[in-house]
Every structure is written in structure tokens, then in C-alpha cells.
């Protein structure tokens, strides 16, 4: 009988995926805004949520006919998860040469598989923070998804990162006689920055990524050094702003964080060596912080013997305790902290480890969930479309079997995923 169950499950999933009118029933709903709703009935038409009712008193006739009902029993519904810092094309421990080993076409296929795997684990929106590709692989993936060629998450972000000569986006361990193309865009001075930003936007970037300081994972640079001058940062923000494109700033060094915030970037990525003054500046300017805590866990747990990552692992070990201390202070001061993992191709369910790390820095489970839903939607300026389960928003909805407010690790075991009203995954059906 097992093959018959599998076939039936496939047919049910197919019907649900094609259905334009659906009702989701569950035990509880965590809506992303801070509300918990018991016995919810989420009514969906086409790709949008049209009503949030109570399943005990549900009268579907008032919404029309032809609804498919998916009863998830004692599951908990949540908004689709949003990761604000990913690198889907990255599939090796040495990202500085990864783009030299595979074509842009190969990177596109790698990235497509990665984002679809992430979607299956509940990540319905991603912000790409530049990637190891000399082309625009991730933007091509986004465009193909938007055209309906593939099912995948919402994708936003930058094609590349901008770096100074000798910075984190450059290749600093090759003889000067060799002409190697780095995966970052190497820019020196305001005018080169202007040109690079115009090129990025021309080719579809809806964010600009700039490496303000050195990096953990690169050879020949120091993350505590500031690489771009205030004049260069000012040009980056102003030029991107002419096209209504926000800037994300990779910044570890304390002074680099402060200069980037003063220049007007929308988010600081990492923030490893921030101090209280930097926190206060971010709060004052409304700047978001994406601390990317999972990547250090992954290196320590899975790649501890990697020679390519020896620098990153050592630096993380030295800085992590101080960073967590400052993050706890940031939480107390009301710093806007979003969720970003720095995803580099690990198993997709590993990404939800970030929620547990956010709790370690003083967030409540509800705050941690909001960091990966509504807060990130606000960061993306997409909170009218995604980030919470509310009427009028896209039906990007996930479900877990237990209560993530009691056990945040439930988000590592997502059982149901709906993207724009289409069922992507339903383990309750396939494993009754």
C-alpha cells in the first residue's frame, strides 16, 4: 500500500499547488506582528490572503465557492521566513577561488538548487549580499522565478560586492603578473564607485553591497581596517539613492560601522567589533544590523579543519564573546536587528540555527521570529507584501508541528510550506 499512499500524496500536492482558492486550518497562528491566534482559518484566493477567520465558526460561503481545505491539525502557522544575508552560489569553503572553478552558468544552476532547497525549509524570501560570480547568476535566478519558469523564493539583493584594491572582494594571494578576475568589483575613488553602482543597477541589482572594512574569510586584509573613505561612502549612498536603491555595508571594524551609518547605509552586515557608540548611532539613524551568527557555528562544527577558513575561524573565536555582549546591549537599546545567516551552501535546514542564536543575545522567541519575518520585510521595504500573515499580503506561510515559542528549534523542522498560495511542501500529507 505504501506506493499507493505516495502516489495519492503526489496527486493531492499537485491539486493543492494548482488550486487558486485555499483555506489553511491549524491549532495556532503566530502572525509575525506579535499576535498569537488560536484555531485559525487562513483564507487564500489566488496568491493573497483574503481573510483570517476562526475554524470553529468558519462559513466559507461568504468568501465564495471552490476552496480546497488543508487541515494541519495541531500544527502552528507562521509567516514565511526571510533571510537577509545569503550567498546561494557559494558551495565551497574557499569562496575566493570558487568563481574560478565554475562558469556563471554553472553558478546559476548551483544557486537555483540552493534557493529551492531553502524554500523547502520555509525560507520564502532571500536577500543576496553579492556572490562569488563574475556574472549576475543570482539576479538571473530571480528573473527566472519571477517569470514563472521555476518555483522559488522572492529574491532581492546585489549582484556583486564593491571592494577597494586589496580589500575583501579582491584576490590578494596571486602574483601581480597574473590577470585574475576577482568576483568582487574593485573600485577606488568616488567616480569608480559611481560607475560601478550604475552598472550594478543596470544589470538588475536592487541593493548595493559595499565592503567598508576588511573581511574574515579573505587573504591579505584585516577586518579591523576601514577600507573606504568617508568621501567614497558618501558617493555610494548618494549614487544608489538617486535610483532608490539601498546600500548594505559589510563592516566589522568599529570605525567603519560608524562611518557607514553616518553616510546613510540601510544596514550593517556583521558588526563584529561594534561598540556602544556604534549601537547608539544605529539606533539614532534607524540603521538595521544583520549580525550573521550561524556561519561561525557552521565553520566550527563542520569545517574546523579547513585551511582556507583558518583565519575566519580564529577571528570568530576571538571576537564572538565580545560581539554577543554588544548584541545583548543592542537588544536592550532597541537596535533593529534582522536575521541573516551568511548562507554559503550548507544543508538548508541548518539556517534556522540563527533563531537560537538570536535568543542567546537576549531576544525573546517572539522577537527572534519577528527578526526573521516582519523586521526583515521592513528592512527590504516589502512589509506591505510579505513578513506577516495579514489580509492583502502574499500567502507565504509555513507550519511546524510544535510550538516555536517554547522550542525555537521547531523552525529547523518545517513541515509545511506555501509560497504565493501554492503548496511547496506538506509532510502531514506525505507522512500521515
C-alpha positions in Angstrom: 0.0 0.0 0.0 2.9 2.4 0.5 3.4 3.2 -3.2 -0.3 4.0 -3.4 -0.1 6.4 -0.5 2.9 8.1 -2.2 1.0 8.4 -5.4 -2.0 9.8 -3.7 0.1 12.3 -1.7 1.7 13.4 -5.0 -1.8 13.9 -6.6 -3.1 15.8 -3.5 0.0 18.1 -3.6 -0.4 18.7 -7.3 -4.0 19.6 -6.9 -3.2 22.0 -4.0 -0.3 23.5 -6.0 -2.7 24.3 -8.8 -5.6 25.5 -6.6 -6.2 29.2 -6.6 -8.6 29.1 -3.6 -7.4 27.5 -0.3 -8.2 27.5 3.4 -5.5 26.6 5.9 -6.6 25.3 9.3 -4.3 24.8 12.3 -4.1 24.9 16.0 -2.3 28.2 16.3 -1.1 31.1 14.2 1.9 33.3 15.0 1.2 36.1 12.6 4.5 38.0 12.6 3.2 41.2 14.2 3.3 39.7 17.7 -0.2 38.2 17.8 -1.0 34.6 18.5 -4.3 33.4 17.1 -6.0 30.2 18.2 -7.9 27.9 15.8 -7.1 30.0 12.7 -8.6 29.6 9.3 -6.5 31.5 6.8 -8.5 32.1 3.6 -6.4 32.4 0.4 -7.5 33.4 -3.1 -5.0 33.4 -6.0 -1.7 34.3 -4.2 -3.1 36.6 -1.5 -4.6 36.2 2.0 -8.2 37.5 1.9 -9.3 36.6 5.4 -8.2 35.3 8.7 -11.2 33.6 10.3 -11.8 31.1 13.2 -12.1 27.5 12.1 -14.8 26.8 14.7 -17.1 29.4 13.2 -16.0 29.2 9.6 -18.6 29.9 6.9 -16.8 29.6 3.6 -19.8 30.6 1.6 -19.2 34.2 2.4 -15.9 34.1 0.6 -17.2 32.2 -2.5 -17.0 28.6 -3.7 -14.4 26.1 -4.8 -12.0 26.2 -1.9 -9.6 23.4 -1.1 -9.3 22.9 2.7 -5.9 21.9 4.1 -6.3 20.9 7.8 -3.0 20.9 9.5 -4.4 19.7 12.8 -2.3 20.7 15.8 0.4 22.5 13.7 1.4 26.1 14.2 1.3 28.5 11.2 3.9 31.3 10.8 4.8 33.7 8.0 7.4 32.5 5.5 10.9 33.0 6.8 13.2 35.8 5.4 17.0 35.5 5.4 18.6 38.9 4.8 22.1 37.7 4.0 22.7 34.8 1.7 25.3 33.6 -0.9 23.5 30.9 -2.8 26.2 30.4 -5.5 28.8 29.6 -2.9 29.4 25.9 -2.5 33.0 25.6 -1.2 35.0 26.5 1.9 37.3 28.8 -0.3 34.9 31.3 -1.8 37.8 33.5 -3.1 38.6 31.0 -5.9 35.2 29.3 -6.2 34.2 31.6 -9.1 37.3 30.5 -11.0 36.3 26.8 -10.9 32.9 27.1 -12.4 31.2 29.2 -15.1 28.5 31.7 -14.4 26.0 29.2 -16.0 27.2 26.5 -13.5 26.8 29.0 -10.7 23.3 29.8 -11.8 22.4 26.1 -11.6 24.1 25.7 -8.2 22.3 28.8 -6.9 18.9 27.7 -8.2 19.2 24.4 -6.4 20.2 26.2 -3.2 17.3 28.7 -3.2 14.8 25.9 -3.9 16.2 23.9 -1.1 15.9 26.9 1.2 12.3 27.4 0.1 11.5 23.8 1.0 12.7 24.6 4.5 10.5 27.6 4.9 12.6 30.5 3.6 10.3 32.3 1.2 12.4 35.4 0.8 16.1 36.0 0.5 18.4 39.0 0.2 21.6 38.2 -1.7 24.6 40.0 -0.3 26.7 39.8 -3.5 28.0 36.4 -4.6 31.0 34.6 -6.0 30.2 35.0 -9.6 31.7 37.3 -12.3 28.3 37.5 -13.9 24.8 38.1 -12.4 23.8 34.5 -11.6 21.5 35.3 -8.6 19.7 38.0 -10.5 19.1 35.6 -13.4 17.7 33.1 -10.9 15.4 35.8 -9.5 14.3 36.8 -13.0 13.5 33.2 -14.0 11.5 32.7 -10.8 9.6 36.0 -11.4 8.8 34.9 -14.9 7.3 31.6 -13.6 9.9 29.4 -15.1 10.8 27.9 -11.7 9.2 27.9 -8.3 11.4 29.7 -5.8 11.5 32.3 -3.1 11.3 36.1 -3.5 14.9 37.2 -4.2 16.3 40.7 -3.7 19.9 41.9 -3.5 23.2 42.8 -5.1 24.9 41.1 -8.0 28.4 41.8 -6.5 30.1 43.5 -3.6 32.2 46.6 -4.1 35.7 46.4 -2.7 38.9 48.6 -2.7 42.0 47.3 -4.3 43.5 44.8 -1.9 40.2 44.6 0.0 37.9 41.7 0.9 36.5 41.4 -2.6 39.9 41.3 -4.3 42.3 38.4 -4.7 45.4 39.2 -2.7 47.4 36.0 -2.9 48.2 35.7 -6.6 51.3 37.1 -8.3 50.9 40.5 -9.8 51.8 39.1 -13.2 48.6 37.0 -13.2 45.5 38.6 -14.5 42.7 37.0 -12.5 39.2 38.4 -12.4 38.0 38.8 -8.8 34.4 38.1 -8.0 34.0 41.5 -6.3 34.0 44.8 -8.2 37.3 46.6 -7.4 36.7 50.4 -7.2 38.9 53.1 -5.9 37.7 56.7 -5.6 34.2 58.2 -5.8 34.0 58.1 -9.7 34.8 54.4 -9.9 32.2 53.8 -7.3 29.6 55.8 -9.2 30.3 53.9 -12.4 30.2 50.5 -10.6 26.8 51.3 -9.0 25.3 52.4 -12.2 26.5 49.2 -13.8 25.1 47.1 -10.9 21.7 48.8 -11.2 21.7 48.5 -15.0 22.1 44.7 -14.6 19.3 44.3 -12.1 20.7 44.8 -8.6 18.1 46.3 -6.3 20.7 46.6 -3.5 24.3 47.8 -3.4 26.7 45.8 -1.3 29.9 47.6 -0.2 32.8 46.1 1.8 33.6 49.0 4.1 36.1 47.1 6.1 38.3 44.0 5.7 36.8 40.6 5.9 37.1 37.4 8.0 37.3 34.9 5.1 39.8 36.6 2.8 43.6 36.5 2.5 45.7 39.7 2.9 43.3 42.0 4.6 42.3 42.9 8.2 38.7 43.1 9.2 39.6 45.8 11.8 40.8 48.1 9.0 38.5 50.7 7.3 38.9 50.4 3.5 36.6 53.1 2.0 37.0 56.8 2.8 34.1 58.9 4.0 34.0 60.6 0.6 33.7 57.2 -1.1 31.0 56.1 1.3 29.1 59.3 0.7 29.2 58.8 -3.1 28.0 55.2 -2.7 24.9 56.1 -0.7 24.1 59.2 -2.8 24.5 57.5 -6.2 22.5 54.5 -5.1 19.9 56.8 -3.6 19.3 58.5 -6.9 17.8 55.3 -8.1 16.0 54.5 -4.8 18.4 51.6 -4.2 19.5 51.0 -0.6 23.1 50.1 0.4 24.1 47.3 2.7 27.5 47.7 4.3 29.8 44.8 5.2 31.5 46.3 8.3 33.4 44.6 11.1 35.6 47.5 12.3 34.1 49.8 14.8 35.1 53.0 12.9 33.9 51.5 9.6 30.5 50.8 11.2 30.2 54.4 12.4 31.3 55.9 9.1 28.8 53.7 7.1 26.0 54.6 9.4 26.7 58.4 9.2 26.9 58.0 5.4 23.3 56.7 5.4 23.5 52.9 4.6 20.4 51.0 5.3 22.0 48.0 7.0 25.3 47.0 8.7 26.3 43.4 7.9 28.2 41.5 10.7 29.2 44.4 13.0 31.7 42.2 14.8 33.6 44.9 16.6 30.9 47.4 17.2 30.9 49.4 20.5 28.2 51.2 22.4 28.7 54.4 20.4 28.1 52.5 17.2 25.0 50.9 18.6 23.7 54.3 19.6 24.4 55.7 16.1 22.5 52.8 14.5 19.5 53.4 16.8 19.6 57.1 16.1 19.7 56.7 12.3 17.3 53.7 12.2 20.0 51.5 10.7 19.4 47.8 10.7 22.0 45.3 11.9 22.3 41.8 10.4 24.8 40.0 12.7 25.1 36.7 10.7 25.8 34.4 13.6 25.1 31.0 12.0 28.1 31.0 9.8 30.6 30.9 12.7 28.7 27.9 14.1 28.9 26.1 10.7 32.7 26.7 10.4 33.3 25.5 14.0 31.0 22.4 13.7 31.5 21.3 10.1 34.7 22.9 8.7 37.0 23.3 11.6 39.9 21.6 9.7 39.6 23.8 6.6 42.9 25.6 5.8 41.0 28.2 3.7 38.9 29.1 6.7 41.7 29.1 9.4 41.7 33.0 9.5 37.9 33.2 9.8 37.7 30.6 12.5 40.4 32.2 14.6 39.0 35.6 14.3 35.5 34.4 15.2 36.8 32.6 18.2 38.5 35.8 19.4 35.6 38.2 18.7 32.5 36.1 19.4 32.1 36.7 23.1 32.6 40.5 22.8 30.2 40.6 19.9 27.4 38.7 21.8 27.9 41.1 24.7 27.4 44.1 22.5 24.4 42.5 20.8 22.7 42.0 24.1 23.2 45.7 24.7 21.8 46.4 21.3 18.7 44.4 22.1 18.2 46.4 25.3 18.6 49.7 23.5 16.1 48.8 20.8 18.5 48.3 17.9 16.8 47.0 14.8 18.3 43.5 14.4 17.3 41.4 11.5 18.1 37.8 10.7 20.8 36.9 8.3 22.8 33.7 8.2 25.6 34.3 5.6 24.4 31.1 4.0 27.1 29.5 1.9 25.6 26.3 0.7 25.1 24.3 3.9 22.0 21.9 4.3 19.0 24.2 4.1 17.5 23.3 7.5 20.8 24.4 9.2 19.9 28.1 8.5 17.2 28.1 11.2 20.0 27.8 13.8 20.1 31.6 13.6 16.9 31.9 15.6 18.5 30.1 18.5 21.5 32.5 18.4 19.2 35.5 18.4 17.7 34.1 21.7 21.2 33.9 23.1 21.7 37.6 22.6 18.6 38.4 24.6 15.7 38.3 22.2 12.5 36.5 23.3 11.4 33.7 21.0 8.7 36.0 19.6 11.3 38.7 18.9 13.6 36.2 17.2 10.7 35.0 14.9 9.9 38.6 14.1 13.6 39.3 13.2 13.3 36.6 10.5 9.9 37.8 9.3 8.4 41.3 9.7 11.6 43.0 10.7 13.4 41.8 7.6 10.4 42.6 5.5 10.7 46.2 6.8 14.4 46.2 6.0 13.5 45.2 2.5 10.8 47.8 2.2 8.4 44.9 1.4 6.4 44.8 4.6 3.2 45.6 2.7 3.7 42.3 0.8 5.5 39.8 3.0 6.7 39.3 6.6 3.4 38.6 8.3 0.1 36.7 7.9 -2.3 39.6 7.3 -5.1 40.3 4.8 -3.8 41.6 1.5 -0.3 40.1 1.8 1.2 37.2 -0.2 0.2 33.8 1.1 3.8 32.9 2.0 3.0 30.6 5.0 4.8 27.8 6.8 3.9 25.4 9.6 5.7 23.4 12.3 4.4 20.6 14.3 5.2 22.0 17.8 5.3 25.4 19.4 8.4 27.5 18.4 7.7 29.9 21.2 8.5 27.0 23.6 11.2 25.4 21.4 12.7 27.6 18.7 14.4 24.6 17.1 11.0 23.7 15.7 11.9 26.1 12.9 14.6 23.6 11.9 11.8 21.1 11.2 9.4 23.0 9.0 6.6 20.6 7.9 4.5 22.7 5.6 5.5 25.4 3.1 3.2 27.6 1.0 4.6 30.1 -1.5 2.2 32.6 -3.0 -0.8 30.3 -2.4 0.9 27.2 -3.8 1.8 24.3 -1.6 5.5 23.5 -1.9 5.8 21.0 0.9 3.3 19.2 3.1 4.8 16.4 5.3 1.5 16.0 7.1 0.1 14.5 3.8 3.1 12.5 2.7 3.7 11.1 6.2 0.2 10.7 7.8 
